[in-house]
Amino acid sequence: MMKPRLEKGMVLAAGLGQRMRPLTAETAKPLLPLLGRSLLDHALDRLAMAGVEEVVVNAHWCAEKVAAAVAAREGTPPRIGLQLEPELLETGGGIRRALPRLGEAPFAVVNGDAYWLDGPTPALTLLDRHFDPARMDALLLLIRTSRIEGEVGRGDFFLDAEGRLSRPAPNQIAPYLFGGVQVMAPALVAPEPEGRFSLNRCYDRAIEAGRLFGLVHDGAWFHLSTPGDLTRTERRLREGPSSHWL
């Protein structure tokens, strides 16, 4: 059996989770429970199932609780390194700081609040298979906005016939939302100076170079932005599969 190419990954767990208040008033959003397990545990389990051996988890808001959750998984794959961020670095800055741990090969990045059900092939495995470092700086998991319950705004991206991504113009509505799961090359964030910045800045640079790609998810994905989203998702999952998920 071929060894999975993805060996390392990162879970972004440092955000403030403001739209999830009051649930996140005293805990980090990735520590909120869903089906009896934290969102962080769900993300780490998915990475382990995809063959990822080593993961960096960053922490800022309620960092001591994130650290305790990581420590509680000792002995359970994957191996975890905690990256404490006393100052909020946002998505791009957190990954940039983690690059020495993540190495020079492509790696997976999962948002700490991302929750999905795989289709016939696990989403992370599909991203790994389709990622081509010769053409891509990042390959993002995309969700059709028409399938999402909850607020999606104007959408995030358009997708062309070759899989390249572009942003909607101010008067446009894009049909895809970024699902918070991706594979990227270190080169996506390496040119940036260390410090606080959004990953969107890197995406825009990659779009200009024709190197930002997307893959449409063939399973279910759940929008977890507000307490109502979390309650609805818990109810849907306990009710069992439904045709409107896919």
WOCORWO-V420328 format. One record per run of one state. SS is the DSSP state (H for helix, E for strand, C for the rest). FROM is the first residue (numbers start at 1). TO is the last residue. If there is no record, write none. Layout:
SS,FROM,TO  SS,FROM,TO
//
This chain:
C,1,7  E,8,12  C,13,17  H,18,20  C,21,28  H,29,31  C,32,32  E,33,34  C,35,36  E,37,38  H,39,49  C,50,53  E,54,59  C,60,62  H,63,72  C,73,78  E,79,84  C,85,89  H,90,102  C,103,106  E,107,111  C,112,114  E,115,117  C,118,122  H,123,130  C,131,137  E,138,144  H,145,147  C,148,156  E,157,159  C,160,163  E,164,166  C,167,175  E,176,184  C,185,186  H,187,190  C,191,198  H,199,208  C,209,211  E,212,216  C,217,219  E,220,222  C,223,226  H,227,239  C,240,242  H,243,245  C,246,246
//
